[in-house]
Amino acid sequence: MKNSALKEALRILLQRHRAALSPDDYGINRLAPQGRRPAGGGLSQAQVDDILGFGRGTYERLENGRYREAPEHVLKAVAELFDLNPHEWVWLWRMTWRRDPPYPLRQDTDETVPYSWYRVLDGQPHPAYLTNHRWEVVAHNKHFPRIFPEHKVPQNTMEWMLLGEDARHTLGDWAHAWAPFVAPHVWAARAAHPDDEYLANLEQRILADPDAGPIYRDFGPIFVHPDGACRPFNHPEEGPGWMTLHTSIPRSSPRFVTMLMIFDPGPEPPKTMPPLRARHGGA
């Protein structure tokens, strides 16, 4: 796709929203000395600069596609002024930075996930669950409780993995095969959500634990997600074996993660297969 087409797609989005805002709502009773108002009224480009405290010409560069790598604060301010929805927020980033935004525009609306994901979990033949960015269990299928002693599903999987007493038996070779690989996930979450009180409290409890604390401080191998990991697992019903973890993220709710867990009983891990890839040229 030509760069000119991407610029036009960006311009259309921003101009539509700019046209929907009235200068009167911002105490502006005259046209700004620079910038044209869109057809049918709305704010001028210069008026957007004035409202957001930008230097003159900042917004015009963005709308006309000449501010490809606009600073994050500029994109966020424009998105909030124009009340962009989650899809438009992603569009704004893709048309400027050619990638997805680093965070959702509105944190409060990112605490829910479509109910249809429960049906996705329910249709899986293996243990599967849905968790948020704090590792709180949001939903799970009927197979999930079977992997826990007495079928007791923890409220928080990360808390259970690092602090649960029964986890240190269920998770085979906990001190070497699980905890060192799980602890960095908490480091990454704390960096991504520094103001989250629950995560801060969880970190403090991990640090205070005589077994998990030293592992957390060392943070071992760097892993920020477990997708594809295969680790020893003592299944309460099927005995010792190996648990392979598979993750996916709902595009509508990027703070959530779906975890599908496949258990293979026996002393040897499942055979490693070559990675999947698309066939070229439809061959």
Helices and strands as residue ranges (DSSP letters): H 3-19, G 23-26, H 45-52, H 58-63, H 72-81, H 86-96, G 108-111, H 116-122, E 128-131, E 137-140, G 144-147, G 149-151, H 157-163, H 167-170, I 174-178, H 179-192, H 197-208, H 212-218, E 230-235, E 239-248, E 257-265, G 280-282
